[in-house]
Amino acid sequence: MSRQKTLTGGIFIGLTALSVLLIIAVIIILLTVIIIGGKGTFSWEFLTAFPSDGMMKGGIFPAIYGTALMVLIMSVAAVPFGTVTAIYLTEYASEKSILAQTIRFAVRTLATVPSIIFGLFGLGFFIKFVGGGMDNAFLGGQLKWAQPNILWASLTMALLTLPVVIVSVEEAIRTVPRELREASLALGATKWETIRRIVIPGSRSGIMTGTILAVSRGAGEVAPILFTGAAYYLATLPTSLGDQFMNLGYHIYIMSTQSANVDQTLPIQFATTMVLLLLTFGLNLTAVIIRSRLRRKAAK
Amino acid sequence: MKATKITTRDLTLFYGSKMALNSISLDIPEKEVTAFIGPSGCGKSTFLRTLNRMNDLIPNVKITGEVLVDSLNIYDKQIDVVNLRKKVGMVFQKSNPFAKSIFENVAYGPRINGINGRSQLQEIVETSLRKAFIWEEVKDRLQDSAMGLSGGQQQRMCIARTLAVEPEIILMDEPASALDPVSTAKIEELIFELKKNYTIVIVTHNMQQAARVSDLTAFFYLGELIEFGKTRKIFTTPDKKHTEEYITGRFG
């Protein structure tokens, strides 16, 4: 009996160890394959040059630039909106109010919607409806905003990352102790002053983390921008919100599916993947560092 | 007997359907220390928090009766609760410094009142910290985080922060219950000094503390005010048997 128990325990430990090893192995294999495949191509020039020779050679600078610009515009839209929503949900709405419950349900649902649906929504709502409306209202029907561009792509991506921001900020706001709110109110501060001077500063790390996680998610997603702004190849960088843009994830996708010679572009695909991974990994690492630093500061 | 500062008339409070205070009527005199004593859950803290409307923050609280501060009913619709709380300051059981510098903690109240001049703020901060007997300990590190202070120092800084708003009444909710005897002694000494200029209402679990610092004592039990009078009388010849039993440690 006891021997059998020891045996079962041993098998269980073995299985857990195996699962852990498997996960680590997958990551190592993935990284190794990408690094081996891309290292010959990865260089300073690769990061700073435009693609050349029908995208068979050259660099990916426009894709890096386009991705960075997109996540920037996306953050400008998603972070303030998400923060304000989180403040409303935690500070003003009563838990049981129908409005608050509806918002929470919407946020949860939004987080589970497949990203391609966001792409289709962006096409239908931003490009056809808003863009078309703008063209009709201001340009007499001339085609300008009713086509894919970096603004619509960024806003579509902002919708996708909104739940990440809302949830992170909400969590952070909940960690601000009731005692601090009471201290502020007891000193004659209004509710809004308390939120502005105590609650929001106390949630800074959460807002920062939410932003970075959203950026990292946005930088890696392709589906939402497929129809809303990403371009196969552009000879110039986007200079206005009405321009299309190149994007790292989309670049990998088209290189591996639309390229004239997929095998020849394989090193570029690997190297682009490396850049994308470095970017998202770097962002996530920054999020972790900022969070821990702010926590340490708060604990002081 | 000094002039009355706070009066409550038939003050009754419900948390949901549970009665926490039952028709409390008492008069708190100006510039004296009034202590509330009683076992845990007797309503003394709840009662304290009705005096600056801190209970407003808790959902499902229903209050009837009157609380008059300087003869004005503070539960009247026309009363601005923000102004009320400037006049009726509060020090909490657990010291609750903001994650800011010592200077910014004390300057918080003046700042929300629109005082932004550097020299004016400096003056208020110094005066308040001096009044709270902590200036000498912190004057060289005003820009350091308040979280780095000891528990007793934090609590005195919180008192300074309350004084910076220039209240007339200071409510203290077991201000020394989390402190060591030395820090407690400092707080008590401070209370003694503060009552020259402020009306102080203090909730305490510590019978000796109530006897030491207060002029008047109110004994609460199960949401009712059992006895209220001069501290000396309450602690030597209480009228009610219940009070005597509690003070002599027979229950609670």
Interface residues (C-beta under 8 A of the other chain):
Chain A: S94 P177 E179 L180 R181 E182 A183 S184 L185 A186 L187 G188 A189 T190 E193 R197 I198 P201 G202 K297 A298 A299 K300
Chain B: N52 M54 L57 P59 V82 N83 R85 K86 G89 M90 F92 K94 N96 F98 A99 Y108 G109 I112 N113 S145 M147 G148 C158 R161 T162 V165
